[in-house]
Amino acid sequence: MYVVYSINLCNRISSYFMPSILKTKARRVLRYLNNHGFSDIKLTIYIIKDTFSLKEVIKLEQHFIHSLNPNINVDLVASSSGYHEPMCQEMRDKLRRQRGTLVYMYDVNDLTLLYVFESKQQLYTLINIHHNTLNDCLNLGSLYLDTFFFSLDLIE
């Protein structure tokens, strides 16, 4: 059992299956899946009101950790992931400029948005792509693995 909360569940779950993460098998969740497979996996998602404060979300997460005693969680303290209080938009924009430009990853077949990377560096790290390859994809429109299209702009 694994208890976790996420503001962006898609990115959170997807991050577990990035090639660079899969290659290292460093995450406890991945070790569990490698050992036991997916056949007995049950996903329960609780959608909470967006009016909940971060303190309320953490309190709920801690309740589930205490009552369910998850065997996959590394730390049994809620919100030990280093998440901090929500930032104002001005601070987010400032940090984004410091970190880099958003990079969007699409499925080439139907241009479905698959992932939004916070920066090129995050993309390099998560999927283990070489910077020259990424630059070719962004500047020349080259496809990555004949399956993925990268863009610095959101395609609408």
C-alpha positions, 0 to 999 in steps of 0.5 A, a space after each residue: 500500500 502506498 499513500 500519497 497526495 499530489 496536486 498534479 496526479 498525472 505528472 506524479 504517476 508518470 514520473 515513476 515510469 520515466 526511462 531514467 527512473 525505471 533504469 535505476 529502480 531507485 524508487 520503492 514503488 518501482 521495486 515493489 512493482 518489479 517484484 509483485 507486478 501489476 495484477 493485484 494493484 488497486 488504485 483509490 483516488 480521493 478527490 477533495 474540494 479545492 477549498 481544502 487548505 494544505 494543512 487539511 490535505 496533510 492532516 488527511 494524508 497523515 490519517 491514511 498513513 496511520 490507519 492503513 499502515 502503508 508498506 511502500 511509503 518510505 517516510 510515514 510522516 505526511 508531506 515529508 516530500 518537501 512541498 511548501 506552502 503555495 506560492 503567489 503567481 509572481 514568485 512562481 513566475 520568478 522561479 520558472 524564469 530561474 529554472 528555465 522554460 516549460 517544455 511540452 511533450 506530445 504524442 505524435 499520432 494525435 498531439 495529445 499532451 503527455 507531460 509538461 516539464 518544468 525545464 530542459 534540465 528536468 527533461 534531461 534528467 527524467 527521460 535521459 535524453 541528450 541535450 543535442 537530441 532535445 535541441 534537434 527536436 525543439 529547433 528542427 521539429 525532429 521526433 523523439 523515438 518516432 513517437 514524441 514531439 517536444 515544443 516550448 509552446 502549448 499547442 491548442 
